[in-house]
C-alpha cells in the first residue's frame, strides 16, 4: 500500500502546481526547445545552401566536360578523315593542322 500512497502523493504534487511554477516549468522546458528549433533551422538552411552550391559546381563541370568532349569528337573526326584518305592531301592536311596549332599557341608560321 505504500506504493499507492507514494503515487497518489506525487499526483497530488503535480496537480498542486501554481501559476508561477507553471511559468518556470515552461521557461525551463520551452527555452531549450526554442533554442534547438532555431539551431536546427539554421543548420538545415546552411545545408540547403551548401547543396545548392555543390549542384551549381557540378553543373558547371558537366558543361565543361561536354564542351571538351565535343572538341575531342571533332578532332577524332579529322584524324579519321586523314587516316582514311590515301591521297596526296594527307600531308597538306597535317601541315594545315600543325599551322593551326601554332597560330593558336602564338608561334610564328614558317
C-alpha positions in Angstrom: 0.0 0.0 0.0 2.9 2.3 0.4 3.5 2.4 -3.4 -0.1 3.6 -3.9 0.4 6.3 -1.3 3.6 7.5 -3.0 1.9 7.5 -6.4 -1.1 9.5 -5.1 1.2 11.9 -3.3 3.2 12.5 -6.5 0.0 13.0 -8.4 -1.2 15.4 -5.8 2.0 17.4 -6.1 1.6 17.7 -9.9 -1.9 18.9 -9.6 -1.0 21.4 -6.9 1.3 23.4 -9.2 0.6 27.1 -9.1 0.9 29.7 -11.9 4.4 30.7 -11.0 5.6 27.1 -11.1 3.9 26.5 -14.4 5.7 29.6 -15.9 9.0 28.4 -14.5 8.5 25.0 -15.9 7.6 26.5 -19.4 10.7 28.6 -19.3 12.9 25.6 -18.3 11.5 23.4 -20.9 10.4 26.0 -23.5 13.7 27.9 -23.9 15.8 24.9 -24.7 13.2 23.7 -27.2 13.1 27.0 -28.9 16.9 27.2 -29.0 17.1 23.8 -30.5 14.4 24.6 -33.1 16.3 27.8 -34.2 19.6 25.9 -34.3 18.2 23.1 -36.4 16.5 25.6 -38.7 19.8 27.4 -39.3 21.7 24.2 -39.8 19.2 23.0 -42.4 19.2 26.3 -44.2 23.0 26.2 -44.3 23.0 22.6 -45.5 20.5 23.5 -48.3 22.6 26.4 -49.4 25.7 24.1 -49.4 23.9 21.6 -51.6 22.8 24.3 -54.0 26.4 25.5 -54.4 27.6 21.9 -54.9 24.9 21.4 -57.6 25.9 24.6 -59.4 29.5 23.5 -59.3 28.6 20.1 -60.7 26.6 21.6 -63.5 29.5 23.9 -64.4 31.8 20.9 -64.5 29.4 18.9 -66.6 29.2 21.8 -69.1 33.0 21.9 -69.3 33.2 18.2 -69.9 30.5 18.4 -72.6 32.5 21.2 -74.3 35.7 19.3 -74.1 34.0 16.1 -75.4 32.7 17.9 -78.5 36.1 19.3 -79.2 37.7 15.8 -78.9 35.0 14.3 -81.1 35.7 16.9 -83.8 39.5 16.2 -83.6 38.8 12.4 -83.9 36.7 13.0 -87.0 39.5 15.0 -88.6 42.0 12.2 -87.7 39.7 9.6 -89.1 39.4 11.5 -92.3 43.2 11.9 -92.5 43.8 8.2 -91.8 41.2 7.0 -94.4 42.3 9.5 -97.1 45.2 7.9 -99.0 45.6 10.8 -101.5 48.2 13.5 -101.7 46.0 15.7 -99.5 47.1 13.9 -96.3 50.4 15.7 -95.9 48.7 19.0 -96.7 46.1 18.5 -94.1 48.7 17.5 -91.5 50.6 20.6 -92.2 47.4 22.7 -92.0 46.7 21.2 -88.6 50.2 22.0 -87.4 49.9 25.6 -88.7 46.6 25.9 -87.0 48.1 24.7 -83.6 51.0 27.2 -84.0 48.6 30.0 -84.6 46.5 29.1 -81.5 49.6 28.9 -79.3 51.1 32.1 -80.7 54.1 30.6 -82.6 55.1 32.0 -85.9 54.2 30.1 -89.0 57.2 29.3 -91.3 
